[in-house]
Amino acid sequence: MTDPRKRANSGSRLRASYERALAALLALGAWLRRHARPLAVSAVLFFLLAVMGDLSAWLAAAGFVVMAMMVAGRDDDEEDTAPFKEFNRVRRGSPPPERDAESWRLLLDAVPDAAAALDHNFNIMHFNARLEELFPRVRSGQPLSQLSRNPELNDAVEKAVTSNGDVVVDLYERVPVERRISVTVSRLGGREVRRGLPLLLLSFRDLTEQDKLAQMRADFIANASHELRTPLASLRGFVETLQGPARDDADARARFLSIMSSQANRMTRLIDDMLSLSRVETRVHLPPKGIVDLNEVASYVAQALEPLATGSKMTVTVTKADGPIRIRADRDEIVQVLQNLVHNAIKYGREGGHIEIAASRVLDGSPPVPRALIAVADDGPGIAPEHLPRLTERFYRANAQASREKGGTGLGLAIVKHIVLRHRGDLRISSVVGKGSTFSILFDELGGNPSR
């Protein structure tokens, strides 16, 4: 009886033979299709020679076979040598095909940073649009030394030619504006120099804004520490006094406790404003989604702060526009903006003065377009012109002593500025010494269907 395993092995070998034969036939068919025309011409030629008697039948057949072998051999040579054509071109130093020269330029244009490609003479072969924004006078073909005369950049480029890695250098420029630019120099294509292709890639990154933000952060921490240190020192001094000489003095204790309470309240306001500013800054990139009527908000703030204004012998009035003025906004933040502005008008305005909150529509810009306006105006002492550009800076005060005496933290207008930025609005400040100040905010009014 036949072993089943032998039958299985025999069947596997038979299937493999069939598959190899089928593959050979398919390859032969493909080869015949590829060379059908030259083979057909050769066959007709040798057939006619045999019929005419110039060649015997077997010699004609042999000639046809030789011709077929020559066709096959030429095809194999072309297929075998094709992978080496690019190698031979590079070895001879021939320029690259046009498609290669174009492709690397397209890649350079897509680099997100400002970038330029240099040839072996350190001339600019190509650059992207970001570099033109950074250096408006850049031109193709010009030497790198004309783009920047910084010796550190030239040294970095020369070093990158023989370096195995990237070379990074920081450029500090003073004119036309002060800025810091980080440049990374990278060698391309290994050690060989290939005509028509770049040798070095330079990428530029402007770090000026990043440095400014870091400096602002450091200044904020320093100013906040200073603002907190003063009331803390006052509290510590009064505590030591109450624990020592004034321990049994009831009048001194009552007076000191009142001062300590005011200093603690000052620290509380400062911390609250710092937290509020921090929240606003973290959300400044998120556009609001609510809908707010400026007429309604103006009436709400005036009513909420009327007792405070009455205590300072001041009046607050509201001037509304005809019909609702709707904007895309966060209501709580718009209320905070108006409260901060009205608080300032009450604190720094004159006794018996008047404060007006006005909502209206105005034409603004060039060409003029209709926009929504909310303004807070007072008839107080006004602000000197030299202070106006810096009023929205953190902890900046036109009169530091008066601000501290009246409980100001120096952060109210900074909060206003960042809220207005989040709402894509414009804050404008005008003031005349002896006549008063006006703080105006412009917003884009919602048109059509406000629910969209």
C-alpha positions as CSV (number, residue, x, y, z in Angstrom):
1,M,0.0,0.0,0.0
2,T,1.4,3.5,-0.9
3,D,2.5,5.7,1.9
4,P,0.2,8.8,2.1
5,R,3.1,11.1,2.9
6,K,4.9,10.0,-0.4
7,R,1.7,10.7,-2.3
8,A,1.5,14.2,-0.8
9,N,5.2,15.0,-1.6
10,S,4.7,13.7,-5.1
11,G,1.6,16.0,-5.5
12,S,3.5,19.0,-4.1
13,R,6.4,18.5,-6.6
14,L,4.0,18.1,-9.5
15,R,2.2,21.4,-8.5
16,A,5.6,23.2,-8.2
17,S,6.5,21.9,-11.7
18,Y,3.2,23.2,-13.1
19,E,3.7,26.6,-11.5
20,R,7.3,26.9,-12.8
21,A,6.1,26.0,-16.3
22,L,3.2,28.4,-16.1
23,A,5.6,31.2,-15.0
24,A,8.0,30.4,-17.8
25,L,5.1,30.5,-20.4
26,L,3.9,33.9,-19.0
27,A,7.4,35.3,-19.1
28,L,7.8,34.0,-22.7
29,G,4.4,35.6,-23.6
30,A,5.4,38.9,-22.1
31,W,8.8,38.8,-24.0
32,L,7.1,38.0,-27.2
33,R,4.6,40.8,-26.8
34,R,7.4,43.2,-26.1
35,H,9.4,42.1,-29.2
36,A,6.5,41.2,-31.5
37,R,7.4,43.7,-34.2
38,P,11.1,43.0,-34.6
39,L,10.5,39.3,-34.5
40,A,7.7,39.5,-37.0
41,V,9.9,41.5,-39.4
42,S,12.8,39.0,-39.0
43,A,10.5,36.1,-39.6
44,V,9.1,37.6,-42.8
45,L,12.6,38.5,-44.0
46,F,14.1,35.0,-43.6
47,F,10.9,33.4,-45.0
48,L,11.2,35.4,-48.2
49,L,14.9,34.6,-48.5
50,A,14.1,30.9,-48.1
51,V,11.3,31.0,-50.7
52,M,13.4,32.9,-53.2
53,G,16.1,30.2,-52.9
54,D,18.8,32.6,-51.6
55,L,18.9,30.6,-48.3
56,S,18.2,27.0,-47.5
57,A,15.4,26.4,-45.0
58,W,17.6,25.4,-42.2
59,L,19.9,28.4,-42.7
60,A,16.9,30.8,-42.7
61,A,15.7,29.2,-39.5
62,A,19.2,29.5,-37.9
63,G,19.4,33.1,-38.9
64,F,16.0,33.8,-37.4
65,V,17.1,32.2,-34.1
66,V,20.3,34.3,-34.0
67,M,18.3,37.5,-34.6
68,A,15.9,36.6,-31.8
69,M,18.9,36.0,-29.5
70,M,20.4,39.4,-30.4
71,V,17.1,41.2,-29.6
72,A,16.8,39.4,-26.3
73,G,20.4,40.2,-25.4
74,R,20.0,43.9,-26.2
75,D,16.9,44.0,-24.0
76,D,18.8,42.4,-21.1
77,D,21.7,44.8,-21.5
78,E,19.4,47.8,-21.3
79,E,17.6,46.4,-18.2
80,D,20.9,45.5,-16.5
81,T,22.6,48.8,-17.1
82,A,19.7,51.1,-16.3
83,P,20.3,51.2,-12.5
84,F,23.9,52.4,-13.2
85,K,23.1,55.3,-15.4
86,E,22.5,57.7,-12.4
87,F,25.7,56.5,-10.8
88,N,27.7,57.2,-13.9
89,R,26.1,60.6,-14.3
90,V,27.0,61.6,-10.7
91,R,30.6,60.1,-11.0
92,R,31.2,62.2,-14.2
93,G,29.9,65.3,-12.4
94,S,27.1,65.8,-15.0
95,P,24.3,68.2,-14.0
96,P,21.1,66.5,-12.6
97,P,18.0,65.9,-14.7
98,E,15.7,68.9,-14.9
99,R,13.1,67.2,-12.6
100,D,15.7,66.7,-9.8
101,A,16.7,70.4,-10.0
102,E,13.1,71.4,-9.7
103,S,12.1,69.1,-7.0
104,W,14.6,70.3,-4.4
105,R,13.4,73.9,-5.0
106,L,9.9,72.9,-4.3
107,L,11.0,71.2,-1.1
108,L,12.8,74.3,0.0
109,D,9.7,76.4,-0.7
110,A,7.7,74.1,1.6
111,V,10.1,74.5,4.6
112,P,8.1,76.3,7.4
113,D,11.2,78.3,8.6
114,A,13.0,80.9,6.5
115,A,15.6,78.9,4.4
116,A,18.2,79.4,1.7
117,A,20.3,77.0,-0.3
118,L,24.0,77.8,-1.1
119,D,26.3,76.4,-3.8
120,H,30.0,75.5,-3.3
121,N,30.9,79.2,-3.7
122,F,28.5,80.2,-0.9
123,N,26.2,82.0,-3.3
124,I,22.4,81.8,-2.8
125,M,20.9,79.3,-5.3
126,H,17.3,79.5,-4.0
127,F,15.3,80.8,-1.0
128,N,11.7,80.6,0.2
129,A,9.2,83.3,0.9
130,R,9.8,83.3,4.6
131,L,13.4,84.3,4.1
132,E,12.3,87.2,1.9
133,E,10.1,88.4,4.8
134,L,13.1,88.3,7.1
135,F,15.6,89.8,4.6
136,P,13.6,91.8,2.0
137,R,16.8,92.5,-0.1
138,V,17.7,88.9,-0.6
139,R,18.3,87.8,-4.3
140,S,19.2,84.6,-6.0
141,G,22.8,84.4,-7.1
142,Q,24.1,86.9,-4.5
143,P,26.9,85.9,-2.1
144,L,25.9,85.1,1.5
145,S,28.1,87.9,2.7
146,Q,25.8,90.4,1.0
147,L,22.8,89.0,2.9
148,S,24.5,89.3,6.3
149,R,27.9,90.6,7.1
150,N,27.9,88.9,10.5
151,P,31.3,87.2,10.8
152,E,29.9,84.5,13.0
153,L,27.5,83.4,10.2
154,N,30.4,83.2,7.7
155,D,32.4,81.2,10.2
156,A,29.5,78.8,10.7
157,V,29.1,78.3,6.9
158,E,32.8,77.5,6.5
159,K,32.7,75.1,9.4
160,A,29.6,73.3,8.1
161,V,31.5,72.3,4.9
162,T,33.8,70.0,6.9
163,S,31.5,69.2,9.8
164,N,29.6,65.9,10.2
165,G,26.6,67.6,11.9
166,D,24.6,70.8,11.9
167,V,26.2,74.1,12.9
168,V,24.0,76.5,14.9
169,V,24.8,80.2,15.5
170,D,22.8,83.1,16.9
171,L,22.9,86.4,15.1
172,Y,22.3,89.7,17.1
173,E,21.2,92.6,14.9
174,R,20.8,96.2,16.0
175,V,19.5,97.8,12.8
176,P,17.0,98.5,11.4
177,V,15.5,96.9,14.6
178,E,17.0,94.9,17.4
179,R,16.4,91.2,16.9
180,R,18.0,87.8,17.6
181,I,18.0,85.2,14.8
182,S,19.0,81.5,15.2
183,V,20.7,80.0,12.1
184,T,21.2,76.3,11.5
185,V,23.7,75.4,8.7
186,S,23.5,71.8,7.3
187,R,25.6,70.2,4.6
188,L,23.6,68.3,1.9
189,G,24.6,65.3,-0.3
190,G,27.6,63.9,1.6
191,R,31.1,64.8,0.7
192,E,30.9,65.1,-3.1
193,V,30.1,68.4,-4.9
194,R,27.3,67.9,-7.4
195,R,26.8,70.5,-10.1
196,G,23.3,72.0,-10.2
197,L,22.5,70.9,-6.6
198,P,23.0,72.9,-3.4
199,L,25.9,72.2,-1.0
200,L,24.5,73.9,2.1
201,L,21.1,74.5,3.6
202,L,20.6,77.5,5.9
203,S,17.4,77.8,8.1
204,F,16.7,81.0,9.9
205,R,14.4,81.4,13.0
206,D,13.5,84.8,14.4
207,L,13.6,84.5,18.2
208,T,13.0,88.2,19.0
209,E,9.3,87.7,20.0
210,Q,10.2,84.7,22.1
211,D,12.9,86.8,23.9
212,K,10.4,89.6,24.5
213,L,7.9,87.3,26.0
214,A,10.5,85.8,28.3
215,Q,11.5,89.3,29.4
216,M,7.9,90.3,30.0
217,R,7.5,87.2,32.1
218,A,10.5,88.0,34.2
219,D,9.4,91.7,34.6
220,F,6.0,90.6,35.6
221,I,7.4,88.3,38.4
222,A,9.7,91.0,39.6
223,N,6.9,93.6,39.7
224,A,4.5,91.3,41.4
225,S,7.1,90.4,44.0
226,H,7.7,94.1,44.6
227,E,4.0,94.9,44.9
228,L,3.5,92.1,47.4
229,R,6.6,92.8,49.4
230,T,5.4,96.3,50.5
231,P,2.2,95.2,52.2
232,L,3.8,92.1,53.6
233,A,6.6,94.2,55.2
234,S,3.9,96.5,56.7
235,L,2.0,93.6,58.1
236,R,5.1,92.1,59.7
237,G,6.0,95.4,61.3
238,F,2.6,95.9,62.8
239,V,2.6,92.3,64.1
240,E,5.9,92.8,65.8
241,T,4.7,96.1,67.3
242,L,1.5,94.5,68.7
243,Q,3.6,91.6,70.1
244,G,6.0,94.1,71.8
245,P,5.5,97.7,72.9
246,A,1.8,98.0,71.9
247,R,0.8,94.8,73.5
248,D,-1.4,96.5,76.2
249,D,-2.2,99.7,74.3
250,A,-5.9,99.3,73.2
251,D,-5.9,102.5,71.1
252,A,-2.7,101.6,69.2
253,R,-4.0,98.0,68.7
254,A,-7.2,99.2,67.1
255,R,-5.4,101.7,64.8
256,F,-2.8,99.1,63.8
257,L,-5.4,96.4,63.1
258,S,-7.3,98.8,60.8
259,I,-4.1,99.5,58.8
260,M,-3.3,95.7,58.7
261,S,-6.7,95.0,57.4
262,S,-6.3,97.6,54.6
263,Q,-2.9,96.1,53.6
264,A,-4.4,92.5,53.6
265,N,-7.2,93.8,51.3
266,R,-4.6,95.3,49.0
267,M,-2.8,92.0,48.7
268,T,-6.1,90.3,48.1
269,R,-7.0,92.7,45.3
270,L,-3.5,92.3,43.8
271,I,-3.7,88.5,43.8
272,D,-7.2,88.5,42.4
273,D,-6.1,90.8,39.5
274,M,-3.0,88.6,38.8
275,L,-5.2,85.5,38.7
276,S,-7.7,87.3,36.5
277,L,-5.0,88.5,34.1
278,S,-3.5,85.0,33.9
279,R,-6.9,83.5,33.0
280,V,-7.5,86.1,30.3
281,E,-4.0,85.6,28.8
282,T,-4.5,81.8,28.6
283,R,-7.7,82.3,26.7
284,V,-6.7,85.2,24.4
285,H,-6.4,82.9,21.4
286,L,-9.9,81.4,21.9
287,P,-12.6,83.5,20.2
288,P,-15.8,83.9,22.3
289,K,-19.0,82.2,21.3
290,G,-21.7,84.1,23.2
291,I,-23.8,87.0,22.0
292,V,-23.9,90.2,24.0
293,D,-26.0,93.4,23.7
294,L,-23.8,96.4,24.5
295,N,-26.9,98.5,25.5
296,E,-27.8,95.9,28.1
297,V,-24.3,95.5,29.5
298,A,-23.9,99.3,29.8
299,S,-27.1,99.5,31.9
300,Y,-26.1,96.6,34.1
301,V,-22.7,98.0,34.9
302,A,-24.1,101.5,35.6
303,Q,-26.7,100.1,38.0
304,A,-24.1,97.8,39.8
305,L,-21.6,100.6,40.4
306,E,-24.1,103.4,41.2
307,P,-23.7,103.0,45.0
308,L,-19.9,103.2,44.7
309,A,-20.2,106.4,42.5
310,T,-22.7,107.9,44.9
311,G,-20.3,107.3,47.8
312,S,-17.7,109.3,45.9
313,K,-20.3,112.1,45.1
314,M,-20.2,111.2,41.4
315,T,-23.0,110.4,38.9
316,V,-23.1,107.7,36.2
317,T,-25.3,108.0,33.1
318,V,-25.9,105.6,30.2
319,T,-26.4,106.6,26.6
320,K,-27.9,103.8,24.5
321,A,-28.0,103.3,20.8
322,D,-31.2,103.0,18.8
323,G,-31.9,99.3,18.9
324,P,-29.8,96.4,20.2
325,I,-26.0,96.3,19.4
326,R,-25.1,92.7,19.4
327,I,-21.5,91.4,19.3
328,R,-19.8,88.0,19.5
329,A,-18.5,88.1,23.1
330,D,-18.2,86.6,26.6
331,R,-20.6,88.6,28.7
332,D,-18.7,88.2,32.0
333,E,-15.5,89.5,30.3
334,I,-17.3,92.5,28.7
335,V,-18.8,93.3,32.1
336,Q,-15.3,93.1,33.7
337,V,-14.0,95.5,31.1
338,L,-16.6,98.1,31.8
339,Q,-16.4,97.7,35.5
340,N,-12.6,98.2,35.4
341,L,-13.0,101.4,33.3
342,V,-15.8,102.8,35.5
343,H,-13.9,101.9,38.7
344,N,-10.9,103.9,37.4
345,A,-13.1,106.8,36.5
346,I,-14.5,106.8,40.1
347,K,-11.1,106.4,41.8
348,Y,-9.2,109.0,39.7
349,G,-12.1,111.4,38.7
350,R,-12.9,114.6,40.5
351,E,-15.3,114.8,43.4
352,G,-18.8,115.7,42.1
353,G,-17.8,114.6,38.6
354,H,-19.8,112.9,35.9
355,I,-19.2,109.5,34.2
356,E,-20.9,108.5,31.0
357,I,-21.2,105.0,29.5
358,A,-22.2,105.3,25.8
359,A,-23.0,102.6,23.3
360,S,-23.3,103.5,19.6
361,R,-22.5,102.6,16.0
362,V,-19.7,104.4,14.2
363,L,-17.9,104.2,10.8
364,D,-14.3,103.2,11.3
365,G,-11.3,102.2,9.2
366,S,-10.3,102.9,5.6
367,P,-12.6,102.3,3.7
368,P,-15.0,103.1,6.5
369,V,-17.0,100.1,7.8
370,P,-19.8,100.2,10.5
371,R,-18.6,99.0,13.9
372,A,-20.0,98.8,17.5
373,L,-18.6,101.2,20.0
374,I,-18.7,101.2,23.8
375,A,-17.0,104.1,25.6
376,V,-16.5,105.3,29.2
377,A,-15.8,109.0,29.6
378,D,-15.2,111.2,32.7
379,D,-14.5,114.8,33.4
380,G,-11.6,114.3,35.8
381,P,-8.1,115.7,35.8
382,G,-7.0,113.8,32.7
383,I,-3.8,112.0,31.9
384,A,-0.6,113.6,30.5
385,P,0.2,112.5,26.9
386,E,3.5,110.8,27.7
387,H,1.7,108.3,29.9
388,L,-1.0,107.2,27.3
389,P,1.1,104.7,25.3
390,R,2.1,102.7,28.4
391,L,-1.2,102.7,30.4
392,T,-2.0,99.1,29.5
393,E,1.4,97.7,30.6
394,R,1.4,95.6,33.7
395,F,1.9,97.6,37.0
396,Y,2.3,100.8,35.1
397,R,0.8,103.8,36.8
398,A,0.7,107.5,35.7
399,N,0.8,108.4,39.4
400,A,2.1,105.5,41.5
401,Q,1.6,107.1,44.9
402,A,-2.0,108.1,44.2
403,S,-2.8,104.7,42.7
404,R,-1.6,102.8,45.8
405,E,-3.4,105.2,48.2
406,K,-6.7,104.5,46.3
407,G,-6.2,100.8,46.2
408,G,-5.0,100.4,42.6
409,T,-3.0,97.4,41.5
410,G,-1.7,98.6,38.2
411,L,-3.3,95.6,36.4
412,G,-6.8,96.8,35.6
413,L,-6.0,98.2,32.1
414,A,-3.8,95.3,31.3
415,I,-6.8,93.0,31.9
416,V,-8.9,95.3,29.7
417,K,-6.3,95.1,26.9
418,H,-6.2,91.3,26.8
419,I,-9.9,90.9,27.0
420,V,-10.3,93.3,24.0
421,L,-7.6,91.3,22.2
422,R,-9.5,88.1,22.7
423,H,-12.6,89.7,21.3
424,R,-10.7,91.0,18.2
425,G,-11.5,94.6,19.2
426,D,-9.6,97.8,19.4
427,L,-8.9,99.9,22.5
428,R,-8.4,103.6,22.1
429,I,-7.5,106.1,24.8
430,S,-7.8,109.9,24.5
431,S,-7.3,112.4,27.3
432,V,-6.9,116.1,27.8
433,V,-5.3,117.3,31.0
434,G,-7.9,119.3,33.1
435,K,-10.8,118.1,31.0
436,G,-11.0,114.3,31.4
437,S,-10.4,111.0,29.6
438,T,-12.3,108.7,27.2
439,F,-11.7,105.0,26.9
440,S,-13.3,103.7,23.7
441,I,-13.6,100.0,22.5
442,L,-14.6,99.1,19.0
443,F,-16.1,95.7,18.1
444,D,-17.4,94.0,14.9
445,E,-21.2,94.0,15.2
446,L,-23.1,90.9,14.3
447,G,-25.2,91.3,11.2
448,G,-27.9,89.2,9.7
449,N,-28.9,86.2,11.8
450,P,-27.1,86.7,15.2
451,S,-27.6,83.0,16.2
452,R,-25.1,81.9,13.6
